[in-house]
């Protein structure tokens, strides 16, 4: 088995909640030694976010904290600074997710860390970045989904704007941050210089608007909500069969003709109003009711078999229980069972990246609060007596 790509890299993880921890978790999956610094009293907020809990451990915390070690260290305590300095000297990357005002209050700036280690990579995630008029504002996922325009294009046509069912702004920003950190590490190999990474939730989310944002920038027309339909492709949406909801995604005119063929709908295939995608988009209000009426005469499995037989993308709208019961996930080792010291056997999702020669396994369970404090402090050179004194002074736990 080859080494993981980031083995030998150490991440000093000062992040909490979701965007930052998700980014550092992915880096941990890739082999980095991630040291998660947590408040000794409460730890990461997501430890208390629930239900559900399993023997006191929250599912929310589990989702973003595998493959890490936890040290409980009070960064507000003056005696934490020597410990933070030692951790920095032994790290390649320091990660935060704080607005500028909190960075200044806690003195966790790029300048501070670079004064300790010149080639450190300083990576900060915040709602609006550390420069600009909003640099001191906090950013939460639902706020960012609204401010970015994402909610304005999500939901039914006549309904209210809707957020996505997960904190997608956090997840997208985490992914961009991983790309940035890996790129900075790669560049540092040649330049021997560190850098600062300043990623904002707002920009990362707006970047995800892809063709919708590009269309607006081209024609300056306000995009509308289309529910489960597609603004530029028809038919490309959720439909109801006799028994279940399913998705049909007709991506070109050849697929349209094949769809009509397997449905025995010669009249539709020959209708000049529907012959091209542009015409189907223009006559959407006529075509969709016709198709909806046809589909109600079929079982979803029958329709999917017909469309699949001619290579047309389609699929069921599954619940999470149905999705996780798919044997495919176990075949790909995406669902992973492991033992946790207090929760017993837990089931986690694995990293979805697949290398031909590397297994990105889960080598560490999501850590208990301060589970590795003594281990890390000993690694930093502290004696048992010094560790016990710092515990008594409530610097560490």
VENPELIN-V939172 format. One record per helix or strand of 2 or more residues. SS is the DSSP state (H for helix, E for strand). FROM is the first residue (numbers start at 1). TO is the last residue. Records with the same first field share a line. If there is no record, write none. Layout:
SS = FROM-TO + FROM-TO
This chain:
E = 10-13 + 33-38 + 53-54 + 57-58 + 69-73 + 93-96 + 121-126 + 195-200 + 236-240 + 245-249 + 313-316 + 335-340 + 344-349
H = 19-29 + 45-48 + 59-62 + 80-89 + 100-106 + 110-116 + 141-147 + 151-153 + 168-191 + 201-207 + 210-219 + 253-262 + 266-270 + 272-274 + 277-282 + 284-295 + 300-309 + 320-324 + 327-331 + 373-379 + 384-392
